[in-house]
Amino acid sequence: MPARKSGPAQKPGPKPTTIHPLSGVAQVGFLKPIVDHPRIEIGEYTYYDDPAGPEHFVDRCVRYHFEHIGDRLIIGRFCAIAAGAEFLMNGANHLMDRLSTYPFEIFGQGWEDETVDYAKASRGDTVVGNDVWIGTGATIMPGVKIGDGAVIGAKAVVAKDVPAFGVAAGNPAQIRKYRFPAETIERLCAIAWWDWPVEKITANLPAIRKGDIA
């Protein structure tokens, strides 16, 4: 991608530490400076848009994230997450290899069983790549891996991994198409512009905004 020609000094874009990067728009917020959780990692410039306020992201969007399970939610840089999106973590899983899926032991009072290991039902960390757009009301199931540049449609229920630059929609979500041809996707993943310093990204915005990698 050719860099922008030199001219007047460029502004470097919004600071990634800014909670509300859009002046006067309180419902949009960068999540990295908001979310302080030992098992949630969110990259710079990823934002959440919710009329109730982005400060409620963890409470409203991250479900069943119990400490004793130990799973992590990892979200890359430059992602856009719409209101109502939910990440169901592994604490949502019940044990299905027993005669009953009912979690008797969590209620105690004579139903205790310290031998039960809910972590064995874990499907691992939930990982969202970079530059991923997650639509309104989408649900990401436990342990799902979403590749860079993917799009998750509104109300989609994503139970399987989504490849880089795939467009997933429906319940259950299926890959409807890819944003670009395979060769272009391979080049974009190799370029990985989202990993660049923000100064380089800013200088190359005219190219990044286009639909042609040439």
Secondary structure, DSSP 4 states (H G I P E B T S, - for coil): -PPPPP-SPPP--S-TT-S--STT-TTEEESTTT---TTEEE-TT-EEE-TT-GGGHHHHHEES--TTT---EEE-SS-EEETT-EEE-GGG----SSS----GGGG-TT---TT--GGGG----EEE-SS-EE-TT-EE-TT-EE-TT-EE-TT-EE-S-B-TTEEEETTTTEEEEESS-HHHHHHHHHH-GGGS-HHHHHHTHHHHTSS---
